[in-house]
Amino acid sequence: MIRLVFLLCCFLCVKNDEPVIPWNDTYKLTWSDFKGEPDIYSSAVATTASGITFGFSIKQTNGRAVSFKTNVNAHFYPKKSWYKPDRANIHVLNHEQLHFNITELFARKFRYRISKIVISKSLKEELQNLHKTINKELAMMQDKYDDETNHSRSIEFQSKWEGYIKLELKKYSKYKSN
């Protein structure tokens, strides 16, 4: 069984000394990226800790917001991710990679939704609420993925999810981080 630990954190709250791996379409996770201590009491074979970091700045003139910038990224947290070497295999690693890919998909969806925001008095609250909403949707998708694939045991559903996420990433490719 594979369990997903989900880190939802604000860009400003990430510890500077905590190593992260930013999502990149050419880099695939390896077991050496999983540096956390395995939970010996868990029936999980591996745990992926990933999340969306988010920060923003708002430029104001005469007390009114006139523009804003955001920073949205999908990260993998090696020290919080772990695996059990005696039970892990490439199939499980691919399952864990897809958890990270799902995190990237929601980072792109977040950037897309940010691009639709119109500057208003409630800009700060709107950005913060959007961040909360996207993280809830991401958590629900991660749970659904684990449920439908039976934590990687269903080869058929694992394959379906891989195809689906690949298409969704392509659909939101315009919102890929630079």
N, C-alpha and C positions, 0 to 999 in steps of 0.2 A: 504494500500500500504506500502511496506517495501522498505526502501532506504538503500543502503550500502555506508558507508563512508570508503574509502580505504586509509590506511596509508602505504605509501611506504617509508621506512626510512633506512638509513644506520646505522649499529650497533653503530658506533661511535657518531652518532647524537642524539641518544635516551637520553632523560633526565634521570639521575640516580634516581631522586625522583618520576618519573612517574611509578605507579604500572602497571605491565603487568601480563598476565596469559599466560604462555607458552603452546603451543599445547601439549596435552597428550591424547593418545587413551583411557585411562580409565576415564578421566575427561570430563564431559559434562557441557556445560554452563547452568547456571540457571539465572532467572531474577535478582537475587541479584547481579550477576556479572556486570550488566548494571547500572553504577553509574552516568552517565551523565544526564544533564537536558534535558528532551524531547523538541523537537522543536515544539512548539504549532502551528506554521504556516505550518508545513509539514503535508501532508496527510499520511506520513509513520507511521506505528505502532511501528517500531523499527529500530534502526541503529546499525550495527555491525562495529566496527573499528578494523581492523586486518591488519597485514602486515608482511613482511619478514625483519628481521634485518640481517645485513651482515657486517662482518669484515674480514680482512685478514692481514697476515704478510708474508713478503718475506725475506728469508735468502739469503744474497749475500756473495760471496767470490770473491775478486779481481774485484769488480764492476759487477759481473755477478750473476744473480739469480740461485741458486742451489736447492732451495726447497721453499715450501710455505705451509701455514696453513690457513684454513678458518673457519669461524664460521657463520652458517646459521640457523636461527630459525624462526618459525612462532609464532607470539604473538597476543593476544587479548588485547585491551586497554580499561579497564573498564570506565575510566573517560571520554572517547570520545564516548562510546557506551550508548545508551539509549533506553527506551521503554515507551509506554503509557499503564499503568496498566489497564485502563478501556477497552482497545481494544485488549490487548495481550492474547494469549492462547498458549497451548503446540504446536500446529501446526506452529505458527509463530516462537516460540523458536527453533523448529527443523529446520526451514528454516534458521534461523540465525546461528545455529550450523554448517549447511552445508557450509555457507560462510567461517567460520573459518576452516572447513575441506578442503575446496578448497585452502585456503592459505597454509595449511600444504602440500597439494599435490604439489604445486608449489615450496615450500621449498625443497621437496624431488627431484623434477625435477632439481632444481638448483644444489643441491649436486651431482646429477648424471652427469650433464654437467660439473661441476667443476672437477669431477673425470676423465674426458676425456681430460682435458687441458694438453698440453705439455709445459714444461717450455721453455720460449723464452725471448728475449729482451723486448717484448711487453706484458709481463705477467700482469703487473698492469692494463694496458689499457684493456686487454682481460677480466680480472675479472670484471672491472667496466662496460664494455659494456655488458657482460653476465648478470650482475645484472640489468641493465636497460632493457635488452631484456626480462628477466624472469618476471619483474614487469609489462611490457606492456602486455605480454601474460596472466598474472594473472588478470589484470584489464579487459581484453577482455573476459576472462572466467567468471568472476564475473558478468559482464554485460549480457552475454549470458544466464547465469543461471537465473538472474532476469527476463530477457525478456521471456524466454521459460516457466518459472513457473508463469509468470504474478505476480511476487513478492509474491509468495507462494499461490496464489489463485487457480492455477491449480493443484489439488490433483494428477492427472495422471502424469503430467510432474515432479512434486515434487518427486514422487516415482521413476520415471525413473532416475532422477538426483542422488537421494540417492544411488541407485544401481550402477550407473556409477562411482561415486566418491569412493564408497567402493571398487570396483574392481581396480580402478586406484591407490588407496592408497596401496592396496595389491601388485599390480604390481611393485611399487616402494618401497616396504617394506625394501629392502636392504639399502635404503638411508634415513631411519628414523633416527632422531637424537638420540644419545645415552643417 
